[in-house]
Amino acid sequence: MEALKVILDRESENKYYNLISIYADKYLLTQKGQEAFNFLAERPDGSNFKLYELKGKVVFIDTWATWCAPCIKERPKVLEIAKKFGYNPELEVIMISVDSSREKWLKFLGTNNESTVTNIFVKDGINRDFGKQFNINAIPNYILIDKQGFIVHANIKEPNGEVEEMISKELLR
């Protein structure tokens, strides 16, 4: 991270500096220890959700969409993680749909009842502040946030045993 900042300082006169800094800034925002972006989302009942409502809990986020085959394929793994840790009130597993259609998301939820997770919706989330602030360029994407609201890991590629270990470690803090 420090090396990137040095390079940015050194390249400040580069004619492409603005382009370089856009991607560098997005990268730096999502590094371990950075405060997680307090995004606004919508619950299935239409009420608002803000990430900061979960301060004091470890938060595991699955960013997905109904049209994303890899997201649907990985979904059972996320549900298994939620089920495994379901006993622990200090963990919240959130599945954030970044679909463009709220109706498609709700229809999907209607046929996939998942009481072990919190389902929320960020319309067109990859292309909005949510996606930009978490540097989401592809889905599925998984994010782990600690109890104080700081990023532990913002670019987890797959929900697996390593994720379970990270969650366990954060729950013990």
C-alpha positions in Angstrom: 0.0 0.0 0.0 2.8 2.4 0.9 4.6 1.5 -2.4 1.5 2.5 -4.3 1.3 5.8 -2.6 5.0 6.5 -3.4 4.4 5.7 -7.0 1.4 7.9 -7.2 3.4 10.8 -5.7 6.2 10.2 -8.1 3.9 10.1 -11.1 1.9 13.2 -10.2 3.1 15.0 -13.4 2.2 12.0 -15.7 -0.4 13.0 -18.2 -2.3 9.8 -17.3 -2.2 10.5 -13.6 -5.9 11.0 -13.3 -6.6 7.6 -14.8 -4.0 5.9 -12.7 -5.2 7.6 -9.5 -8.8 6.6 -10.0 -7.9 2.9 -9.9 -5.3 3.4 -7.2 -7.8 5.2 -5.0 -10.4 2.5 -5.4 -7.8 -0.1 -4.5 -6.6 1.9 -1.4 -10.2 2.3 -0.2 -10.7 -1.5 0.1 -7.5 -2.4 1.9 -7.4 -4.2 5.2 -8.0 -1.8 8.0 -9.9 0.8 6.0 -13.3 1.8 7.2 -16.1 0.0 5.3 -18.4 2.2 3.1 -21.7 2.8 4.8 -23.9 2.0 1.9 -27.7 2.3 1.7 -29.7 -0.8 0.6 -33.3 -2.0 0.6 -34.7 -4.9 2.5 -37.4 -7.2 0.8 -40.1 -5.4 2.8 -38.9 -2.0 1.3 -37.3 -0.7 4.4 -33.9 0.9 4.3 -30.7 -0.9 5.5 -27.4 0.8 6.3 -24.2 -1.2 7.0 -23.5 0.8 10.2 -26.6 -0.9 11.7 -24.4 -3.9 12.1 -21.5 -2.2 14.0 -20.5 -4.6 16.7 -20.9 -7.7 14.5 -18.6 -9.4 12.1 -20.2 -9.0 8.6 -19.7 -11.4 5.7 -21.1 -10.0 2.5 -21.9 -11.9 -0.7 -22.3 -9.6 -3.7 -24.4 -11.4 -6.3 -27.1 -11.0 -9.0 -29.9 -13.3 -10.2 -28.5 -13.4 -13.7 -25.0 -14.4 -12.5 -24.5 -18.2 -13.0 -21.3 -18.3 -10.8 -23.1 -16.4 -8.1 -26.0 -18.9 -8.0 -23.5 -21.8 -8.1 -21.6 -20.4 -5.1 -24.7 -19.5 -3.1 -25.1 -22.8 -1.3 -21.5 -22.4 0.0 -22.5 -19.0 1.5 -25.6 -20.5 3.0 -23.6 -23.3 4.5 -21.2 -20.7 6.1 -24.3 -18.9 7.5 -25.7 -22.1 8.8 -22.4 -23.2 10.4 -22.1 -19.9 12.3 -25.8 -19.3 12.7 -25.7 -19.8 16.4 -23.5 -16.8 16.8 -25.3 -13.5 17.2 -22.0 -11.6 16.6 -22.0 -12.6 12.9 -24.2 -11.3 10.1 -24.2 -12.9 6.6 -25.6 -10.5 4.1 -26.4 -11.4 0.5 -26.5 -8.2 -1.5 -28.2 -8.4 -4.9 -26.8 -5.9 -7.4 -29.5 -6.6 -10.0 -31.1 -3.8 -12.0 -34.6 -5.2 -11.3 -35.9 -5.3 -7.8 -38.8 -7.5 -9.1 -36.4 -10.2 -10.4 -34.6 -10.2 -7.0 -37.8 -10.5 -5.1 -39.0 -13.3 -7.4 -35.8 -15.1 -6.8 -36.1 -14.7 -3.0 -39.7 -16.0 -3.2 -38.4 -19.4 -4.5 -35.3 -19.5 -2.4 -36.3 -19.0 1.2 -33.1 -18.4 3.2 -33.7 -17.5 6.8 -30.0 -17.8 7.9 -28.9 -14.8 5.9 -30.0 -11.1 5.5 -31.0 -10.4 1.9 -30.8 -6.8 0.7 -30.9 -5.0 -2.7 -28.6 -2.3 -4.1 -30.1 -1.4 -7.5 -27.3 -1.6 -10.2 -24.9 -1.9 -7.3 -21.7 -2.6 -9.3 -22.1 0.7 -11.2 -23.1 2.8 -8.2 -21.3 4.0 -5.1 -21.5 0.6 -3.5 -19.5 -1.1 -6.3 -17.1 1.8 -6.6 -16.4 2.1 -2.9 -15.8 -1.6 -2.5 -13.9 -1.8 -5.9 -16.2 -4.5 -7.2 -15.4 -5.3 -10.8 -16.9 -8.7 -11.0 -19.4 -10.9 -9.1 -19.6 -13.0 -7.1 -17.5 -10.9 -4.7 -17.2 -11.5 -1.0 -16.2 -9.0 1.7 -15.4 -9.5 5.4 -15.8 -6.6 7.8 -14.8 -6.7 11.5 -16.9 -5.7 14.5 -15.7 -2.1 14.4 -16.7 -1.6 10.8 -13.3 -2.0 9.2 -12.4 -4.1 6.2 -10.7 -7.4 6.9 -10.8 -8.5 3.2 -12.7 -6.9 0.4 -11.9 -9.2 -2.5 -12.5 -12.8 -1.4 -12.8 -14.9 -4.5 -14.6 -17.9 -3.0 -16.6 -18.9 0.1 -14.5 -21.7 1.5 -12.7 -23.0 4.6 -10.3 -20.1 4.6 -13.3 -17.7 4.9 -14.6 -19.7 7.8 -11.2 -19.4 9.5 -11.2 -15.6 8.9 -14.7 -15.4 10.3 -13.7 -17.5 13.4 -10.7 -15.3 14.0 -12.7 -12.1 13.8 -15.4 -13.5 16.1 -12.7 -14.2 18.7 -11.5 -10.6 18.7 
